Amino acid sequence: MIKVMHVHAKSTLDVRLPQGKLAMLPKQRWGVVTTIQHAHKIGDVLEQLRTAIIGGQVLGCNASEAEKIKDKVDAWLFVGSGEFHPIQVALKTGQEVWLWNPSTQELGLLSDKAAILHAGRKAGELSKYLHAKRVGIIVSTKIGQKNLVRAFELAKNVDKEYYIFACDELDMRQFENFSFIDFWVNTACPRIADERTAMVNIDDLIDAGILKLEKEPMAYEVPIWKSKMGLGK
């Protein structure tokens, strides 16, 4: 077994916006989110946006902190790099997300094309699920990803033939060996299903009202992206 050491790396960058960039932001109620590297300095941005509300840390698969306060804000300011994390905020809140990269000093509005394309693709995949006869349920055995209880709960449905596939290392090429499966439902990290055909996350089925299951019953295993551990708290 390989030993792994996790190091909490904090960025030393100044996250404050220069006055020229600050003036570019519309006058509205802001929610401010960031990644763990900048979380310790996010207060500096809040001082610049006096009426802003902190949305805390977000992950590429977890924007729950932003969802909690979306009714109190009009738009979001993401402090960090890339679109992997802020696109989840846009998808879960349906609101504009501005990107401030303290490293490159770039400020801009996240394109809504990505969110629109994602939503359209998801609708198509849900339709495929409804027409599928044999469904494979993907379960990860990794700590923080395992959701076997939820997989068994889905498999109890009698509308289709369900098969559970449990694995430690997920290699999508191996799933090609099971050609009798029409469609896949993923219960592990939700970003696994991104850009994949014939696959949705189990929460997508719940959100669409296709499955009448509660999202986080206390008796169930809670994946890391839904827990406080997943947000570094």
N, C-alpha and C positions, 0 to 999 in steps of 0.2 A: 504494500500500500504506500502511495506517495504522500508524504506529509505536505500540507498546504498552510502557509502563513498568510493571514489576511491583514493588510496594513491600511489604516484609515488615512488616506492621503488628502491633505487640505491644500487647496490652491492659495497661493500668496498674491494673486492678482487683485488689483483694485477693481471692484465690480461697479463702482459708481459711474453714472453716465455723465459725459461732458455736457456743458450747458447747451451746446448746439444740438446734440442728440436728444437731450431732454425736451427741447422745444418742439421736436418733431412728433412727440407723442400727443395724441388727441386728449382733450380735457374730458375725462370720464372716470368712472369708478374702476380702479385697477386691482387685479389680483396678481400677486407676484409669486412665481414658482421657480425652483432651481434644482440642480442636482447636488448630490452629497458633497462634491468638491467645493462648492461655493456657499453651502448652507450656513456656515458660521459667519459669513459676511453679508448675508441678505439684508440685515438691519440697515446697512448703509444705503441701500436702494430705497427702503421704506422711508428713510429720512428725506429723500429727494421727492418722493411721491407721497405727500403728507396724508392724503385720504386713502391710500392703498391698503389692502388687506393682505396679509401673508397667507399664501396657499401652501407654503412649506415645500417639502421635497417631493419630486415626482420621479418615477421610473418609466422606462419605455413600455412597461406592461402595467403600470399602476398610477392612475391619476385620481385615486380616491380622495386625496386631500383637497384637490381642486373641485371635485364634484360636490363636496360638502358645502362649499360656500359660493357655488356658481350663481345663486339667486341674489347674492349681495354685490356682484361685480358686473361690469359691462364687457370687459376684455381682460386679457392676460398678458403679462410681461414675463417671458422666460429668460432667465439669466443663465447662460451656458453656451455650449457649442452644439452644432448639428440640429437635425430635425427629428431624430429618433424619439426623444423624450417629449418635446412639445406637441408632436402630432397626436399623441395619446390624449393630451389635454384638450385639443381641438375636437377630437372624436367624441370624448366623453361629455364635454360641456356644450358643444355646438356654438362656441363663441370664438371671436377673433383672438389670435395669439401673435404677439409681437416678440421678435427674437433679438436679444441683446447679447452679443458675444464680447465679453470683456477682454478677450485675448486679441481678436482682430479689430476690435472697436467698430464692429458693424452692427447696424440696427435696421431691422426690416420686418415686414408683415409676412407671417407664414402663409404661403399660398394655399387657398382653399381647394385647389385641384386635387391634392393628395387625399384630403378627407372625403371629397366627393367620389373620387375613384374607388377609395376603400369601401365606402358605403354601398356603391353600386355593385362592386364585386361581391360583397357580403350578401346582398340580396339575392344575387344569382346562385351563390353557394347554398343558401337556405332552401331555395327552390329545388336544387338537386337532391338535398337531403330528404325532402318530402317525397320525392319520387323513388328514392333508393329502397331496395328490398333487404340487402344485407349490409349492415353497418359495423365497422370496426371501431372500437373505443380504445384510444391510446392512453395508457397510464404510465407515468414515470414513477420509479421506485426511489428516486432521489429525495433526500430530506428537503423539505420546503417546496417540493413539486408534487409529491404524491397526493392523489385524490381518488384513491381506490373506492372509498365508500360512495362517492358521487357516481363513479362508473357503474357500480353494482346497481345503484338506484335507477340509472338510465336503462340498464339491461333488463330490468323487470318489466319494461313496457312490452306489450304483445303486438304492437303495430308493425314491427320489423324483426328480422333475425339479427341479434346483436352478438358480437364476439369481442372479448376483452384481450388486448395485447399489452402486457406489462414488460417494461424494459428499463434498464439502467442508463444505457447510452442510446440515444435516439438517432438512428441512421435511416433516413427516409428511403434510401435505395432498397433496404431490406423489405419494406412494405410492398414493393413491387412483386415480391414472391407470392403474395396472397391476392391473386387476380380475381378471386371470387367475391372480394369485397367491393361493393359499389361506391361506398362513401365512408369517410373517416370523421370521427368526433374526437377532438383533442381535449383532455382534462388537465394537461400539464401547462407549462408557460404559454400564455395566450399569443405570444408573438410567433410561436411555431407555425401557426396557421396562416400567417401573413404571406400573401403572394403565392399560396398553394391552392391548387384546384382540388375539388372533391374533398374538402375538409373545412370544418368550422369548429370553433370552440364551444364547449358545452354551455358557457354563459351566453353565447349568441343565441342559442335555442331558447334559453330562458328569457332573455331580453325581448325576443320576437314573440313570446307568448306561445311558442310551439310546445315547450315543456312547462308544466305547472309545478315547478320546484322552487323552493325558497333558495336565495343565493348563498347565504352564509349561516345555516343553522348551527347553533353552538355545539351540537353533538358531532358535527362533521370535521374531518381534517380541513384545516384552513391553509391554503397554499401561501407561500411566502409573499407573493405579490399582493395579497389581500390582508396581510398581517402588519402589525406595527414594526415587526422585525424587518419587513421588506422596505420600510421607509427609514431605517436606521435610527429608530427611536428606542 
